[in-house]
Amino acid sequence: MIMIQIKMNLLNTQNENINKIDEDLYSLQIIFLGIDTVNKISKQKILVIGLRGLGIEFAKNIIVSGPKKVSFFDPNLVEIYDLGSNFYLTNNDIGKKRDEFTLLKLSNLINM
């Protein structure tokens, strides 16, 4: 299983011993989902099984929403037809493990 650790950008308050969500970074999620939902998402551990068309889109959207941890599992090798549904893969990835090479691309979303 390939795992990527997502660390939500939290702000420590000096007066309280709690973490607050960085409202500038997650402003769109807060607008669309609400602060309560964003707080709940930030505490979740999520497993994504399958990184083909729907799985890769789901993984991308989950990562940018800021969960505590996301794990991926897709032991299949990249084939030529995967390039049409997984937009993070290239011709150079054919024959390699789908989850490992998708992970490299998805990890760039965290550093945006």
C-alpha positions in Angstrom: 0.0 0.0 0.0 1.3 3.4 -0.9 0.6 6.1 1.6 0.9 9.8 1.5 0.7 11.8 4.7 -1.2 15.0 4.3 -0.5 17.6 6.9 -3.3 20.2 7.1 -2.0 23.7 7.5 -3.1 24.5 11.0 -2.4 27.6 13.0 -1.6 27.3 16.7 -3.2 29.9 18.8 -1.1 31.4 21.6 -3.9 31.9 24.1 -5.5 28.4 23.6 -4.0 25.0 23.3 -6.0 24.2 20.1 -5.3 24.2 16.4 -7.3 26.4 14.0 -7.7 25.9 10.3 -5.8 28.3 8.1 -8.8 30.1 6.7 -6.8 31.8 3.9 -5.5 28.6 2.5 -8.8 26.7 2.8 -11.2 29.6 2.1 -12.9 28.0 -0.9 -13.5 24.8 1.1 -15.0 26.8 3.9 -17.2 28.8 1.6 -18.6 25.7 -0.2 -18.6 23.2 2.7 -18.7 25.3 5.8 -16.2 25.5 8.7 -17.7 22.5 10.6 -17.3 20.2 7.6 -13.8 21.4 6.9 -12.9 20.8 10.6 -14.3 17.2 10.3 -12.4 16.6 7.0 -9.2 17.7 8.6 -9.4 14.9 11.1 -10.2 12.1 8.6 -8.0 9.3 7.4 -9.0 8.2 3.9 -8.2 5.1 1.8 -8.6 5.4 -2.0 -8.7 2.1 -3.8 -8.2 2.2 -7.5 -6.5 5.1 -9.4 -8.2 5.0 -12.7 -10.6 7.7 -14.0 -13.0 8.1 -11.1 -10.4 7.1 -8.4 -7.8 9.7 -9.5 -10.4 12.5 -9.7 -11.7 11.5 -6.2 -8.1 11.4 -4.8 -7.3 14.8 -6.3 -10.4 16.4 -4.8 -9.9 14.7 -1.4 -6.3 15.9 -1.2 -7.1 19.5 -1.8 -9.8 19.4 0.8 -7.2 18.8 3.5 -7.7 15.5 5.4 -5.3 14.3 8.0 -4.1 11.4 6.0 -4.8 9.8 2.6 -3.7 6.3 1.6 -3.8 4.9 -1.9 -3.9 1.3 -3.1 -3.7 0.2 -6.7 -1.3 -2.6 -7.4 -1.9 -2.7 -11.1 0.8 -1.7 -13.6 0.2 1.4 -15.9 -1.0 0.4 -19.3 -1.4 2.5 -22.4 -5.2 2.8 -21.9 -4.6 4.3 -18.5 -3.3 7.4 -20.1 -6.8 8.3 -21.2 -8.3 8.2 -17.8 -5.5 9.1 -15.4 -4.3 12.5 -16.4 -1.3 12.3 -14.0 0.4 9.5 -15.9 2.6 9.8 -19.0 4.0 7.4 -21.6 7.1 7.1 -19.4 5.0 5.5 -16.6 3.8 2.6 -18.7 4.7 -0.7 -17.0 5.3 0.8 -13.6 3.0 0.5 -10.5 0.0 2.8 -10.9 -0.2 3.9 -7.3 3.5 4.8 -7.0 3.7 7.0 -10.0 0.4 8.6 -9.4 1.5 9.4 -5.9 4.5 11.4 -7.1 2.2 13.6 -9.1 -0.5 13.9 -6.5 2.0 14.9 -3.8 2.6 18.1 -5.8 -1.0 19.2 -4.9 0.0 19.5 -1.2 2.8 22.0 -2.0 0.6 24.3 -4.0 
